[in-house]
Amino acid sequence: MINQKPIQHSPHIRFEELNWVASSALPRDREQSHRLHEPDHLIGTIDPMTGRDIIDVIGHPSLVDGNLTIYFESEKTKAEFKQMPLNHPYEHALGKPAADMDRGG
């Protein structure tokens, strides 16, 4: 058994002497981005019918709705999704939605 103490080295950075003072913001940071939470396009890789994550989306069926692309595991789950009744009236529909479209929510 070795009874020697490990050799202690002084740290390369002496934190007690650091006095970092923030300078003025960069020109790009002076105003908050208006597009911070507005992505151009969203991609859903979790099949909404099975809840499974699709790792490689190439070759899987998809559905594009505006700025959203939803990927499905199979054509069967895509067809089930399209046949699922709406939970609320479609917000972009013209005219009054049918009474059977709204099932609560």
Backbone as a printed PyTorch tensor [residue, N CA C, xyz], in Angstrom:
tensor([[[  0.8340,  -1.1680,   0.0000],
         [  0.0000,   0.0000,   0.0000],
         [  0.8870,   1.2420,   0.0000]],

        [[  0.5560,   2.1970,  -0.8060],
         [  1.3440,   3.4180,  -0.9260],
         [  0.7670,   4.4660,   0.0110]],

        [[  1.5940,   5.0660,   0.8510],
         [  1.1430,   6.0570,   1.8140],
         [  1.5540,   7.4680,   1.4210]],

        [[  1.8530,   7.7060,   0.1870],
         [  2.2660,   9.0380,  -0.2400],
         [  1.0410,   9.8770,  -0.5890]],

        [[  1.1440,  11.1500,  -0.2570],
         [  0.0780,  12.0870,  -0.6240],
         [  0.2260,  12.4390,  -2.0990]],

        [[ -0.8710,  12.6100,  -2.7980],
         [ -0.7510,  13.0220,  -4.1980],
         [ -0.1790,  14.4330,  -4.2960]],

        [[  0.5590,  14.6710,  -5.3250],
         [  1.1640,  15.9850,  -5.5410],
         [  0.0660,  16.9510,  -5.9640]],

        [[ -0.0030,  18.0840,  -5.3040],
         [ -1.0170,  19.0670,  -5.6450],
         [ -0.3930,  20.1430,  -6.5150]],

        [[ -1.0390,  20.4020,  -7.5980],
         [ -0.5800,  21.4330,  -8.5230],
         [ -1.4860,  22.6490,  -8.3920]],

        [[ -0.9250,  23.8110,  -8.6140],
         [ -1.7460,  25.0070,  -8.6140],
         [ -2.5400,  25.0600,  -9.9170]],

        [[ -3.7650,  25.5590,  -9.8820],
         [ -4.5700,  25.6070, -11.1070],
         [ -3.9550,  26.5530, -12.1270]],

        [[ -4.1870,  26.2560, -13.3690],
         [ -3.6520,  27.0900, -14.4400],
         [ -4.3580,  28.4450, -14.4950]],

        [[ -5.6320,  28.4530, -14.1520],
         [ -6.3880,  29.6980, -14.1350],
         [ -6.5770,  30.1010, -12.6820]],

        [[ -6.2500,  31.3090, -12.3790],
         [ -6.4180,  31.8040, -11.0140],
         [ -7.7300,  32.5690, -10.9600]],

        [[ -8.7630,  31.8860, -10.5060],
         [-10.1010,  32.4560, -10.5330],
         [-10.2570,  33.6530,  -9.5960]],

        [[ -9.4820,  33.7170,  -8.5490],
         [ -9.6320,  34.8280,  -7.6180],
         [ -9.2040,  36.1560,  -8.2320]],

        [[ -8.4210,  36.1330,  -9.2950],
         [ -7.9650,  37.3640,  -9.9160],
         [ -8.7960,  37.7750, -11.1330]],

        [[ -9.7470,  36.9450, -11.4970],
         [-10.5530,  37.2740, -12.6700],
         [-11.5670,  38.3500, -12.3210]],

        [[-11.6570,  39.3110, -13.1410],
         [-12.6260,  40.3750, -12.9530],
         [-13.2260,  40.6760, -14.3250]],

        [[-14.0180,  39.7650, -14.7920],
         [-14.6010,  39.9450, -16.1150],
         [-15.7690,  40.9020, -16.0220]],

        [[-15.7350,  41.9250, -16.8060],
         [-16.7980,  42.9090, -16.8370],
         [-17.4370,  42.8480, -18.2150]],

        [[-18.7460,  42.7350, -18.2100],
         [-19.4470,  42.6390, -19.4880],
         [-19.3180,  43.9500, -20.2420]],

        [[-19.0310,  43.8280, -21.5120],
         [-18.9770,  45.0120, -22.3590],
         [-20.3610,  45.2230, -22.9640]],

        [[-20.4790,  46.2050, -23.8040],
         [-21.7770,  46.4620, -24.4220],
         [-22.1640,  45.2890, -25.3240]],

        [[-23.4410,  45.1510, -25.5390],
         [-23.9440,  44.0380, -26.3390],
         [-23.5160,  44.1820, -27.7900]],

        [[-23.3720,  43.0560, -28.4410],
         [-23.0730,  43.0790, -29.8680],
         [-24.2620,  43.6630, -30.6130]],

        [[-24.0460,  44.2190, -31.7970],
         [-25.1670,  44.8110, -32.5300],
         [-26.3290,  43.8430, -32.7320]],

        [[-26.0270,  42.5610, -32.9500],
         [-27.1160,  41.6010, -33.1840],
         [-27.8880,  41.2880, -31.9150]],

        [[-27.3050,  41.5940, -30.7380],
         [-27.9380,  41.2490, -29.4770],
         [-28.6090,  42.4340, -28.7850]],

        [[-28.5970,  43.5830, -29.3960],
         [-29.1740,  44.7570, -28.7400],
         [-30.6870,  44.7140, -28.7020]],

        [[-31.2880,  43.9870, -29.6110],
         [-32.7390,  43.8550, -29.6320],
         [-33.0730,  42.3690, -29.6660]],

        [[-34.0930,  41.9790, -28.9030],
         [-34.4710,  40.5740, -28.8620],
         [-35.0400,  40.1490, -30.2070]],

        [[-34.6930,  38.9510, -30.5950],
         [-35.1710,  38.4210, -31.8660],
         [-36.6790,  38.2800, -31.8540]],

        [[-37.3090,  38.7050, -32.9180],
         [-38.7550,  38.5490, -33.0460],
         [-39.1100,  37.1490, -33.5340]],

        [[-38.1350,  36.4130, -33.9950],
         [-38.3750,  35.0730, -34.5170],
         [-37.8730,  33.9910, -33.5630]],

        [[-37.7380,  34.3480, -32.3010],
         [-37.1690,  33.4290, -31.3340],
         [-37.9610,  32.1270, -31.2410]],

        [[-39.2690,  32.2130, -31.1940],
         [-40.1010,  31.0290, -31.0540],
         [-40.9920,  30.8210, -32.2770]],

        [[-40.5300,  31.2500, -33.4230],
         [-41.3100,  31.1030, -34.6400],
         [-40.5010,  30.3600, -35.6940]],

        [[-40.4210,  29.0430, -35.5880],
         [-39.6750,  28.3120, -36.6150],
         [-40.4000,  28.3740, -37.9550]],

        [[-39.6250,  28.3050, -39.0320],
         [-40.2180,  28.3510, -40.3630],
         [-41.0250,  27.0980, -40.6610]],

        [[-40.5330,  25.9680, -40.1940],
         [-41.2110,  24.7050, -40.4870],
         [-40.9750,  23.7210, -39.3470]],

        [[-42.0250,  23.0600, -38.9020],
         [-41.9280,  22.0600, -37.8480],
         [-41.9990,  20.6700, -38.4590]],

        [[-41.2450,  19.7310, -37.8950],
         [-41.2490,  18.3480, -38.3600],
         [-41.5410,  17.4570, -37.1640]],

        [[-42.6320,  16.6930, -37.2600],
         [-42.9880,  15.7480, -36.2050],
         [-42.5340,  14.3550, -36.5870]],

        [[-41.6070,  13.7780, -35.8280],
         [-41.1040,  12.4470, -36.1550],
         [-41.6880,  11.3750, -35.2370]],

        [[-42.6530,  11.7240, -34.4050],
         [-43.3280,  10.7480, -33.5640],
         [-44.6890,  10.4720, -34.1950]],

        [[-44.9190,   9.2090, -34.5230],
         [-46.1910,   8.8180, -35.1330],
         [-47.3060,   9.1280, -34.1390]],

        [[-48.2800,   9.9990, -34.4920],
         [-49.3170,  10.3760, -33.5370],
         [-50.2670,   9.2320, -33.1890]],

        [[-50.3040,   8.1920, -33.9940],
         [-51.2110,   7.0790, -33.7320],
         [-50.5790,   6.0250, -32.8170]],

        [[-49.2860,   5.7680, -32.9750],
         [-48.6420,   4.7270, -32.1680],
         [-47.7740,   5.3020, -31.0570]],

        [[-47.3390,   6.5440, -31.2050],
         [-46.4730,   7.1640, -30.2070],
         [-45.0210,   6.7600, -30.3310]],

        [[-44.6690,   6.0540, -31.4010],
         [-43.2850,   5.6180, -31.5850],
         [-42.5010,   6.6630, -32.3760]],

        [[-41.2490,   6.8510, -31.9870],
         [-40.3680,   7.7990, -32.6600],
         [-39.8100,   7.1620, -33.9290]],

        [[-39.8410,   7.8930, -35.0180],
         [-39.3210,   7.4210, -36.2880],
         [-37.9320,   8.0220, -36.4430]],

        [[-36.9110,   7.1770, -36.3490],
         [-35.5310,   7.6580, -36.3750],
         [-35.1370,   8.1000, -37.7800]],

        [[-35.3670,   7.2460, -38.7700],
         [-35.0130,   7.5580, -40.1610],
         [-36.3090,   7.7840, -40.9350]],

        [[-36.6050,   9.0300, -41.2680],
         [-37.8890,   9.3540, -41.8840],
         [-37.9350,   9.0630, -43.3770]],

        [[-36.7960,   8.7510, -43.9620],
         [-36.7680,   8.4770, -45.4050],
         [-37.5730,   7.2150, -45.6860]],

        [[-38.5100,   7.3280, -46.6010],
         [-39.3360,   6.1930, -46.9830],
         [-40.6090,   6.0590, -46.1710]],

        [[-40.7790,   6.8630, -45.1240],
         [-41.9970,   6.7980, -44.3260],
         [-43.0200,   7.7760, -44.8830]],

        [[-44.3100,   7.4190, -44.8210],
         [-45.3370,   8.3480, -45.3060],
         [-45.4120,   9.5870, -44.4250]],

        [[-45.8140,  10.6820, -45.0340],
         [-45.9080,  11.9340, -44.2850],
         [-47.1300,  12.7140, -44.7220]],

        [[-47.4780,  13.6790, -43.9160],
         [-48.6110,  14.5560, -44.1850],
         [-48.1430,  15.9780, -43.9170]],

        [[-48.3150,  16.8690, -44.8790],
         [-47.8970,  18.2640, -44.7300],
         [-49.1430,  19.1120, -44.5210]],

        [[-49.1410,  19.8790, -43.4280],
         [-50.2590,  20.7640, -43.1130],
         [-49.6830,  22.1330, -42.7710]],

        [[-49.6680,  23.0150, -43.7630],
         [-49.1030,  24.3480, -43.5530],
         [-47.6110,  24.2650, -43.3080]],

        [[-47.1720,  24.6950, -42.1240],
         [-45.7430,  24.6420, -41.8130],
         [-45.4030,  23.4560, -40.9070]],

        [[-46.2160,  22.4060, -40.9370],
         [-45.9960,  21.2080, -40.1320],
         [-45.9580,  19.9770, -41.0260]],

        [[-44.9360,  19.1500, -40.8670],
         [-44.8430,  17.8610, -41.5430],
         [-44.8860,  16.7770, -40.4800]],

        [[-45.8500,  15.8540, -40.5990],
         [-46.0070,  14.7560, -39.6570],
         [-45.6240,  13.4710, -40.3730]],

        [[-44.7380,  12.6940, -39.7690],
         [-44.3310,  11.4150, -40.3330],
         [-45.0550,  10.2860, -39.6120]],

        [[-45.3600,   9.2190, -40.3620],
         [-46.0700,   8.0570, -39.8420],
         [-45.2340,   6.8040, -40.0520]],

        [[-45.5050,   5.7790, -39.2280],
         [-44.7990,   4.5020, -39.3680],
         [-45.2100,   3.7720, -40.6420]],

        [[-46.4880,   3.8600, -40.9920],
         [-46.9750,   3.1310, -42.1560],
         [-48.1360,   3.8900, -42.7880]],

        [[-48.5140,   3.4510, -43.9540],
         [-49.6780,   4.0430, -44.6280],
         [-50.9450,   3.7820, -43.8200]],

        [[-50.9740,   2.6740, -43.0820],
         [-52.1360,   2.3340, -42.2660],
         [-52.3460,   3.3670, -41.1640]],

        [[-51.2790,   3.7240, -40.4520],
         [-51.4280,   4.7140, -39.3840],
         [-51.7260,   6.1000, -39.9480]],

        [[-51.2190,   6.3930, -41.1500],
         [-51.5370,   7.6750, -41.7950],
         [-53.0170,   7.7220, -42.1420]],

        [[-53.5630,   6.6170, -42.6820],
         [-54.9860,   6.5670, -43.0320],
         [-55.8530,   6.6700, -41.7740]],

        [[-55.4400,   6.0100, -40.6890],
         [-56.1850,   6.1050, -39.4260],
         [-56.1970,   7.5340, -38.9100]],

        [[-55.0710,   8.2160, -39.0390],
         [-54.9750,   9.6030, -38.5910],
         [-55.9060,  10.5000, -39.3960]],

        [[-55.9320,  10.2880, -40.7080],
         [-56.7810,  11.1240, -41.5610],
         [-58.2610,  10.8560, -41.3280]],

        [[-58.6190,   9.6350, -40.8940],
         [-60.0220,   9.2990, -40.6380],
         [-60.4690,   9.6690, -39.2300]],

        [[-59.5440,  10.0300, -38.3530],
         [-59.8760,  10.3750, -36.9770],
         [-60.7300,  11.6450, -36.9540]],

        [[-61.8260,  11.6270, -36.1920],
         [-62.6630,  12.8320, -36.1360],
         [-61.9270,  13.9850, -35.4660]],

        [[-62.2400,  15.1830, -35.9010],
         [-61.6030,  16.3720, -35.3510],
         [-62.0900,  16.6420, -33.9410]],

        [[-61.2120,  17.1610, -33.1100],
         [-61.5690,  17.5000, -31.7460],
         [-62.1060,  18.9280, -31.6550]],

        [[-61.8660,  19.7070, -32.6670],
         [-62.3260,  21.0890, -32.6930],
         [-62.5300,  21.4950, -34.1450]],

        [[-63.3210,  22.5310, -34.3940],
         [-63.5180,  22.9580, -35.7820],
         [-62.1920,  23.3980, -36.4120]],

        [[-62.0510,  23.0980, -37.6610],
         [-60.8490,  23.4850, -38.3860],
         [-60.8210,  25.0010, -38.4940]],

        [[-59.7780,  25.6150, -37.9640],
         [-59.7510,  27.0820, -37.8470],
         [-59.6460,  27.8100, -39.1820]],

        [[-59.2050,  27.1090, -40.2290],
         [-59.0770,  27.7660, -41.5230],
         [-60.2610,  27.4680, -42.4410]],

        [[-61.2520,  26.7520, -41.9340],
         [-62.3920,  26.3840, -42.7780],
         [-63.2360,  27.6220, -43.0820]],

        [[-63.7890,  27.6480, -44.2600],
         [-64.6880,  28.7300, -44.6400],
         [-66.1080,  28.3320, -44.2630]],

        [[-66.8450,  29.2530, -43.7010],
         [-68.2180,  28.9530, -43.3120],
         [-68.2840,  28.2940, -41.9560]],

        [[-69.4980,  27.9180, -41.5730],
         [-69.7160,  27.3050, -40.2710],
         [-69.3960,  25.8230, -40.3290]],

        [[-68.6560,  25.2940, -39.3470],
         [-68.3400,  23.8660, -39.3610],
         [-69.5680,  23.0190, -39.0580]],

        [[-69.5670,  21.8010, -39.5090],
         [-70.6850,  20.8930, -39.2740],
         [-70.7710,  20.5890, -37.7760]],

        [[-71.9750,  20.2670, -37.3120],
         [-72.1990,  20.0140, -35.8830],
         [-71.4340,  18.7810, -35.4060]],

        [[-71.2560,  17.7900, -36.2720],
         [-70.5830,  16.5720, -35.8400],
         [-69.0540,  16.7130, -35.8340]],

        [[-68.5100,  17.8480, -36.2710],
         [-67.0590,  18.0510, -36.2670],
         [-66.5400,  18.3410, -34.8560]],

        [[-67.3380,  19.0230, -34.0400],
         [-66.8800,  19.4000, -32.7160],
         [-67.3310,  18.3350, -31.7270]],

        [[-66.3590,  17.6750, -31.1080],
         [-66.6880,  16.6260, -30.1450],
         [-66.2270,  17.0330, -28.7510]],

        [[-66.2390,  18.3050, -28.4700],
         [-65.8070,  18.7730, -27.1520],
         [-64.3580,  19.1940, -27.1580]],

        [[-63.8540,  19.4680, -26.0050],
         [-62.4490,  19.8060, -25.9260],
         [-62.1690,  21.1600, -25.5000]]])
